Amino acid sequence: MVFKFINYQLDIDKVNLIGVSAGGPTAIYLAANYPARVKKLVLESAAARAWVTKKDLEYNVGKIIFNPEFQRITWFLLRKIANNFPDFFARIFLPRFSTLPKSEVMARMDNSDTTELVKMINRYGSDEGFIYDFEHQTEKEVLQKIDVPTLIMHSKYDKSVSFEHAEYAAENIKNSEIYSDDFWGHLIWIGRNKKNRDNKLLNFLV
């Protein structure tokens, strides 16, 4: 168990948990079931209830391209495009994560955001993680068990994980707050309002 490793190997009694996107359910589960090990919880663009179902196109396509055997090819191709054609990659990739028009999304970006996006793609890999994320669901009772200070950061324009997830989490987690600012979409750590996000996160965790 992750908390046993942290406690005995790293000699850390409590941690701040940050659950991002489809990693939300894992962070929620840990905060709900190991409150003595958690200082604060942050849900960032995080899924807080059923995310995709077996009837959804995203589920069926994701099961193929992020299959543990095939995902290496998927990430290899994404990295190739991102590294060799960063501006083109940003233009086709970023708007998929927002309900805003493509022109509005790109107007909120600058060269540093494209650079950060490419770095992000080069760091990513999924092994069996995405497949597990598709199957992992969060029950309301689990959310209601959480009793640590919780910051929910989410964009109202998030196309990947709708803002309803943030509202649902806030309704069911005691001592929680939503921070939405004017984020452009799912990847709130990229774009015009990224410094506001950074400051809010750091001030909450201090």
Secondary structure as the mmCIF struct_conf table of DSSP 4:
data_model
#
loop_
_struct_conf.conf_type_id
_struct_conf.id
_struct_conf.beg_label_comp_id
_struct_conf.beg_label_asym_id
_struct_conf.beg_label_seq_id
_struct_conf.end_label_comp_id
_struct_conf.end_label_asym_id
_struct_conf.end_label_seq_id
HELX_RH_AL_P HELX_RH_AL_P1 VAL A 2 GLN A 9
BEND BEND1 LEU A 10 LEU A 10
BEND BEND2 ASP A 13 ASP A 13
STRN STRN1 VAL A 15 VAL A 20
HELX_RH_3T_P HELX_RH_3T_P1 SER A 21 GLY A 23
HELX_RH_AL_P HELX_RH_AL_P2 GLY A 24 ASN A 33
HELX_RH_3T_P HELX_RH_3T_P2 PRO A 35 ARG A 37
STRN STRN2 VAL A 38 GLU A 44
BEND BEND3 SER A 45 SER A 45
BEND BEND4 ARG A 49 ARG A 49
TURN_TY1_P TURN_TY1_P1 LYS A 54 LYS A 55
BEND BEND5 ASP A 56 ASP A 56
HELX_RH_AL_P HELX_RH_AL_P3 LEU A 57 ILE A 65
TURN_TY1_P TURN_TY1_P2 PHE A 66 PHE A 66
BEND BEND6 ASN A 67 ASN A 67
TURN_TY1_P TURN_TY1_P3 PRO A 68 PHE A 70
HELX_RH_AL_P HELX_RH_AL_P4 GLN A 71 ASN A 84
HELX_RH_AL_P HELX_RH_AL_P5 PRO A 86 PHE A 93
HELX_RH_3T_P HELX_RH_3T_P3 LEU A 94 PHE A 97
STRN STRN3 SER A 98 SER A 98
BEND BEND7 THR A 99 LEU A 100
HELX_RH_AL_P HELX_RH_AL_P6 LYS A 102 ALA A 107
TURN_TY1_P TURN_TY1_P4 ARG A 108 ARG A 108
HELX_RH_AL_P HELX_RH_AL_P7 ASN A 111 ARG A 123
TURN_TY1_P TURN_TY1_P5 ASP A 127 GLU A 128
HELX_RH_AL_P HELX_RH_AL_P8 GLY A 129 GLU A 135
HELX_RH_AL_P HELX_RH_AL_P9 LYS A 140 LYS A 145
BEND BEND8 VAL A 148 VAL A 148
STRN STRN4 THR A 150 MET A 153
TURN_TY1_P TURN_TY1_P6 LYS A 156 TYR A 157
STRN STRN5 ASP A 158 ASP A 158
BEND BEND9 LYS A 159 VAL A 161
HELX_RH_AL_P HELX_RH_AL_P10 PHE A 163 ASN A 172
BEND BEND10 ILE A 173 ILE A 173
TURN_TY1_P TURN_TY1_P7 LYS A 174 ASN A 175
STRN STRN6 SER A 176 TYR A 179
TURN_TY1_P TURN_TY1_P8 ASP A 181 ASP A 182
BEND BEND11 GLY A 185 HIS A 186
TURN_TY1_P TURN_TY1_P9 ILE A 188 TRP A 189
BEND BEND12 ILE A 190 GLY A 191
TURN_TY1_P TURN_TY1_P10 ARG A 192 ASN A 193
HELX_RH_AL_P HELX_RH_AL_P11 LYS A 194 LEU A 205
#
